């Protein structure tokens, strides 16, 4: 098996604060791998190390079978990086932004023209190439960013928060672009995200929290590993209700973000029992199969949307 990224025992500290705490990670060539975690979970630090912008405190990193500390220039020529915040000159046209990007990689003349035409077609921007970037929507600007990252035909694309600031339609369109590029050009993609729905579209996902990779695997396999139904109950006095429910049923219960959360084998039967016994005290009750958010809760004991801050960056 050939890996585009190999990370072992990776740690990084900012003074006394630990941002990464022993990360082990392998990303296969041609794979779309998602790093899922809340803000402050360590994604940005790991992304900067993999982008060759930061030297780790401990551990080893191999990118495309090269050492980023010794072979930095070669690696930078073979990877594409798309940061969370746009790196575009808004006063320039799409075409001008891409020309300047090509010059940074030593591309000139006919070769550069062909590359630009090819990548514009791949991301659906051919008819907007003469538009000033400031006139484009957020979704189209993100496509220009993607085009810049792919212009030199990298083997590995590092994409930080691909859907940041995009509406749902623009997110779907961008993902269609990524999947098509992977299929047509064999690009390996590692992306960092805090969107559950985005992680669901990856081949594999690693959940990163407080500097630790708490679990990883294919999204469906991670959800199946829970092998439970999930009930979420809304009520006025959830703490007292949870105690009474726990005394009555043999299932794992937890207080999560102001709700009572229950994992059980037969959600339909459990819901009927709880509704019969606590009908007057329940405002709402929802039943569903486990999601990646439920996997995060199981692994960390905290709800995903409030698991920010931590000790990582």
Backbone torsions as a table, in degrees:
resi	resn	phi	psi	omega
1	UNK	NA	135.5	-177.2
2	UNK	-105.0	129.4	-178.3
3	UNK	-108.2	137.4	173.2
4	UNK	-83.1	-31.1	179.9
5	UNK	-134.0	131.4	173.2
6	UNK	-132.4	122.6	-179.0
7	UNK	-126.9	133.3	-179.6
8	UNK	-138.6	128.0	175.1
9	UNK	57.3	35.1	-173.3
10	UNK	-77.6	126.5	176.3
11	UNK	-133.6	148.0	173.3
12	UNK	-147.5	138.3	-177.0
13	UNK	-125.0	141.8	169.0
14	UNK	-111.5	94.1	-172.8
15	UNK	65.6	-123.9	178.7
16	UNK	-88.7	-2.3	-176.6
17	UNK	-95.3	129.5	-179.9
18	UNK	-92.2	120.6	179.0
19	UNK	-95.7	-34.8	175.5
20	UNK	-130.8	135.5	-170.6
21	UNK	-129.1	73.3	174.3
22	UNK	79.7	55.9	-178.7
23	UNK	-83.3	129.6	171.1
24	UNK	-119.5	125.4	-172.0
25	UNK	-154.1	134.5	172.3
26	UNK	-127.5	130.8	176.7
27	UNK	-119.1	121.5	-177.9
28	UNK	-73.0	151.6	175.4
29	UNK	-64.0	136.2	-179.5
30	UNK	82.6	3.8	-176.8
31	UNK	-93.9	150.7	167.8
32	UNK	-105.3	109.2	-175.0
33	UNK	-113.9	130.6	-179.6
34	UNK	-109.8	130.7	170.6
35	UNK	-94.8	108.3	-176.9
36	UNK	-103.6	130.0	177.5
37	UNK	-176.8	159.6	178.0
38	UNK	-72.8	165.6	173.8
39	UNK	-58.7	135.6	-177.0
40	UNK	89.3	5.3	-177.1
41	UNK	-84.0	-14.1	-179.6
42	UNK	117.3	-1.8	-176.6
43	UNK	-61.4	-44.5	-175.8
44	UNK	-64.3	-42.0	178.8
45	UNK	-63.6	-45.9	178.9
46	UNK	-62.3	-40.8	-179.8
47	UNK	-62.5	-41.6	179.7
48	UNK	-66.4	-35.7	177.5
49	UNK	-67.6	-44.9	-179.4
50	UNK	-68.6	-23.3	177.7
51	UNK	-84.1	2.7	-178.6
52	UNK	67.9	20.7	180.0
53	UNK	-94.6	-11.3	-175.6
54	UNK	-144.0	133.6	177.7
55	UNK	-89.5	127.7	-178.0
56	UNK	-70.0	156.8	177.0
57	UNK	-72.1	-38.5	-179.8
58	UNK	-148.0	162.2	174.3
59	UNK	96.5	176.7	-177.8
60	UNK	-123.2	148.6	177.8
61	UNK	-134.5	133.7	173.0
62	UNK	-126.1	126.7	176.9
63	UNK	-119.3	117.9	-179.1
64	UNK	53.1	43.0	179.0
65	UNK	64.1	24.9	178.7
66	UNK	-127.6	154.6	177.8
67	UNK	-90.3	116.5	-176.9
68	UNK	-64.6	-19.5	177.8
69	UNK	-78.8	-32.3	-178.9
70	UNK	-97.7	-34.0	-172.5
71	UNK	-113.6	41.1	-172.9
72	UNK	-58.1	-48.8	-176.5
73	UNK	-62.7	-42.4	179.7
74	UNK	-64.4	-43.1	-179.5
75	UNK	-63.8	-43.6	-179.4
76	UNK	-61.9	-28.7	177.6
77	UNK	-76.2	-17.1	-174.9
78	UNK	-109.3	-4.6	178.1
79	UNK	-116.9	154.8	172.2
80	UNK	-116.0	141.7	-177.7
81	UNK	-127.6	127.0	175.3
82	UNK	-121.1	111.6	-175.8
83	UNK	-80.6	165.7	-179.0
84	UNK	-61.5	-40.9	-179.3
85	UNK	-99.8	136.0	-173.6
86	UNK	-57.2	140.4	177.9
87	UNK	-112.8	47.2	-176.2
88	UNK	-107.0	149.2	169.0
89	UNK	-90.6	108.1	-172.2
90	UNK	-67.7	-20.8	-179.4
91	UNK	-83.5	-12.1	178.2
92	UNK	-94.0	158.2	174.9
93	UNK	-75.0	170.3	175.7
94	UNK	-57.8	-46.1	-178.6
95	UNK	-61.4	-43.1	-179.5
96	UNK	-65.7	-39.1	176.2
97	UNK	-60.0	-42.6	-178.5
98	UNK	-71.2	-35.8	177.0
99	UNK	-61.0	-46.4	180.0
100	UNK	-63.7	-38.3	177.0
101	UNK	-62.7	-42.5	178.6
102	UNK	-61.8	-38.0	179.5
103	UNK	-62.8	-33.9	179.2
104	UNK	-63.1	-25.7	-179.8
105	UNK	-102.5	14.5	175.7
106	UNK	78.4	15.0	179.8
107	UNK	-87.3	138.6	-178.7
108	UNK	-146.2	165.3	168.8
109	UNK	55.5	-137.7	-173.4
110	UNK	-64.0	-37.7	-179.6
111	UNK	-61.3	-43.3	179.0
112	UNK	-66.5	-42.0	179.3
113	UNK	-59.4	-43.6	179.3
114	UNK	-64.6	-42.3	179.1
115	UNK	-60.8	-45.8	-177.9
116	UNK	-62.9	-45.3	179.9
117	UNK	-61.9	-39.8	-179.3
118	UNK	-65.8	-47.0	-176.3
119	UNK	-72.4	-33.5	176.3
120	UNK	-62.1	-39.9	177.3
121	UNK	-66.5	-37.4	-178.4
122	UNK	-64.8	-35.7	-177.2
123	UNK	-104.9	11.9	173.5
124	UNK	68.6	38.9	-177.3
125	UNK	-120.3	10.8	-176.6
126	UNK	-56.1	-42.6	-176.9
127	UNK	-79.5	-2.1	179.1
128	UNK	-115.0	10.9	-171.7
129	UNK	-64.9	-26.4	-179.5
130	UNK	-96.4	5.7	177.1
131	UNK	-81.5	141.6	170.8
132	UNK	-64.5	140.2	-175.8
133	UNK	-62.7	-31.5	-179.6
134	UNK	-64.4	-20.0	-178.7
135	UNK	-87.2	-5.2	-176.6
136	UNK	-87.0	155.4	173.8
137	UNK	-71.1	167.7	178.3
138	UNK	-58.6	-39.9	-179.9
139	UNK	-65.7	-40.1	179.2
140	UNK	-70.7	-36.5	176.3
141	UNK	-62.5	-38.4	179.3
142	UNK	-64.3	-34.2	176.7
143	UNK	-66.8	-37.7	176.8
144	UNK	-63.3	-41.7	176.0
145	UNK	-57.8	-44.4	178.7
146	UNK	-62.8	-41.7	179.0
147	UNK	-61.2	-40.9	177.4
148	UNK	-61.0	-43.3	-178.6
149	UNK	-67.0	-23.6	-176.1
150	UNK	-103.9	-3.9	-172.2
151	UNK	-58.6	-38.2	-177.5
152	UNK	-89.4	13.4	176.9
153	UNK	57.7	61.6	-179.4
154	UNK	-71.9	156.0	174.8
155	UNK	-84.5	-25.0	-176.4
156	UNK	-132.9	128.7	177.8
157	UNK	-113.0	123.9	174.8
158	UNK	-104.0	120.1	-171.5
159	UNK	-125.9	112.0	-177.1
160	UNK	-92.6	116.0	177.9
161	UNK	50.7	66.3	-176.1
162	UNK	-54.9	-37.2	-172.8
163	UNK	-97.3	9.6	-177.5
164	UNK	-58.0	123.7	177.1
165	UNK	79.6	5.2	-177.3
166	UNK	-99.5	149.0	174.4
167	UNK	-79.3	167.0	-175.3
168	UNK	-55.8	-39.7	-179.5
169	UNK	-66.2	-43.1	178.9
170	UNK	-64.4	-35.6	177.1
171	UNK	-61.7	-47.7	-178.8
172	UNK	-62.0	-41.3	-179.8
173	UNK	-63.9	-43.6	179.0
174	UNK	-61.9	-40.0	179.3
175	UNK	-67.8	-35.5	174.7
176	UNK	-60.9	-40.3	177.4
177	UNK	-61.3	-46.2	-178.3
178	UNK	-62.1	-46.0	-178.2
179	UNK	-64.6	-39.6	179.6
180	UNK	-65.9	-42.0	179.4
181	UNK	-64.7	-38.2	177.4
182	UNK	-63.3	-44.3	-177.9
183	UNK	-68.7	-38.8	-175.0
184	UNK	-83.1	-35.1	-173.0
185	UNK	-114.7	-5.8	178.0
186	UNK	69.1	24.4	-178.4
187	UNK	-71.4	134.0	170.6
188	UNK	-81.6	134.5	-177.6
189	UNK	-122.9	124.7	168.5
190	UNK	-117.1	123.5	-178.4
191	UNK	-126.1	148.0	175.1
192	UNK	-106.7	132.3	-176.2
193	UNK	-149.8	155.5	169.0
194	UNK	-117.9	15.5	175.9
195	UNK	-98.4	119.6	178.5
196	UNK	-57.7	-45.6	-176.3
197	UNK	-62.9	-30.5	178.3
198	UNK	-71.4	-42.4	178.6
199	UNK	-62.8	-32.4	179.9
200	UNK	-60.8	-24.9	-175.5
201	UNK	-89.1	-2.9	-179.5
202	UNK	-82.6	156.4	174.1
203	UNK	-65.2	-45.1	174.0
204	UNK	-137.9	158.2	179.6
205	UNK	-137.5	140.4	173.3
206	UNK	-114.7	129.1	179.8
207	UNK	-91.4	118.3	-175.3
208	UNK	-110.6	123.2	-177.7
209	UNK	-144.8	127.7	178.4
210	UNK	51.5	40.5	175.4
211	UNK	81.5	3.5	-178.9
212	UNK	-118.8	141.5	172.2
213	UNK	-87.4	97.8	-168.3
214	UNK	-79.2	-26.5	174.9
215	UNK	-167.0	160.3	176.8
216	UNK	-155.1	157.7	179.9
217	UNK	157.0	179.9	175.1
218	UNK	-65.0	140.2	-177.3
219	UNK	-51.5	-46.4	-178.8
220	UNK	-65.1	-37.8	179.6
221	UNK	-67.0	-39.2	178.0
222	UNK	-63.2	-40.9	-179.8
223	UNK	-70.0	-38.6	179.0
224	UNK	-66.3	-27.2	-177.6
225	UNK	-64.1	-20.4	178.0
226	UNK	-75.6	-35.1	175.1
227	UNK	51.3	39.5	-179.0
228	UNK	-142.4	156.9	164.0
229	UNK	-86.1	156.5	-179.7
230	UNK	-124.2	126.0	175.1
231	UNK	-109.0	134.6	175.9
232	UNK	-121.6	123.1	-174.2
233	UNK	-116.3	129.5	174.1
234	UNK	-103.0	136.2	-178.7
235	UNK	-158.1	168.2	-178.5
236	UNK	-76.1	-41.3	-178.5
237	UNK	-119.4	78.8	-171.0
238	UNK	-70.4	-32.8	-177.2
239	UNK	-65.2	-46.3	178.6
240	UNK	-67.0	-40.0	179.9
241	UNK	-63.2	-42.1	179.9
242	UNK	-60.1	-43.5	-179.6
243	UNK	-60.4	-41.1	-179.3
244	UNK	-70.5	-39.7	178.4
245	UNK	-64.3	-43.0	-178.5
246	UNK	-62.3	-32.6	178.7
247	UNK	-73.7	-20.7	-175.0
248	UNK	-98.0	-32.7	-173.4
249	UNK	-116.7	157.3	177.1
250	UNK	-104.0	74.0	179.3
251	UNK	-149.3	155.5	-179.8
252	UNK	-73.0	124.9	178.0
253	UNK	-120.6	154.0	179.1
254	UNK	-154.9	152.0	171.0
255	UNK	-92.4	117.7	-177.4
256	UNK	-132.2	113.9	174.8
257	UNK	52.6	44.8	176.1
258	UNK	78.6	12.3	177.3
259	UNK	-127.3	162.6	172.5
260	UNK	-95.2	124.0	-178.1
261	UNK	-113.4	129.9	-176.5
262	UNK	-128.4	130.1	171.3
263	UNK	-101.7	130.0	-176.9
264	UNK	-150.2	165.7	-178.9
265	UNK	-77.8	-39.5	-177.0
266	UNK	-124.1	91.9	-175.2
267	UNK	-63.9	-37.7	-179.0
268	UNK	-63.1	-46.7	-179.9
269	UNK	-66.2	-41.0	179.4
270	UNK	-63.7	-41.7	-179.7
271	UNK	-63.5	-42.1	178.8
272	UNK	-63.8	-40.9	180.0
273	UNK	-65.4	-44.3	-179.1
274	UNK	-68.1	-38.0	180.0
275	UNK	-66.0	-37.1	178.8
276	UNK	-69.1	-38.0	-175.1
277	UNK	-87.2	-25.5	-174.2
278	UNK	-131.0	27.5	-173.1
279	UNK	-53.3	-43.6	-175.3
280	UNK	-71.2	-16.4	-174.4
281	UNK	-107.5	-6.5	-178.6
282	UNK	-98.2	125.6	177.2
283	UNK	-82.8	-40.2	-179.8
284	UNK	-158.6	151.6	178.1
285	UNK	-142.1	132.4	-177.5
286	UNK	-124.7	141.3	179.8
287	UNK	-121.1	134.3	177.5
288	UNK	-159.7	169.1	173.6
289	UNK	-80.5	157.2	-177.6
290	UNK	-60.4	145.8	175.3
291	UNK	-115.2	176.0	175.2
292	UNK	-63.3	-28.8	175.5
293	UNK	-64.8	-38.8	176.3
294	UNK	-64.8	-37.3	176.5
295	UNK	-62.3	-42.7	178.2
296	UNK	-59.8	-44.8	-179.7
297	UNK	-62.1	-42.7	179.3
298	UNK	-61.6	-41.0	-174.8
299	UNK	-78.9	-27.6	-173.6
300	UNK	-115.6	-20.3	-177.7
301	UNK	78.5	11.2	-178.5
302	UNK	-134.4	150.2	175.1
303	UNK	-68.6	146.0	-174.3
304	UNK	-61.7	-45.7	-172.5
305	UNK	-70.2	-15.9	178.9
306	UNK	-109.6	4.7	-175.8
307	UNK	-88.2	51.5	-178.8
308	UNK	-106.2	171.3	179.8
309	UNK	89.5	-88.3	176.4
310	UNK	54.7	-151.5	179.4
311	UNK	-122.8	16.0	-175.3
312	UNK	-122.1	166.7	-179.6
313	UNK	-128.4	NA	NA
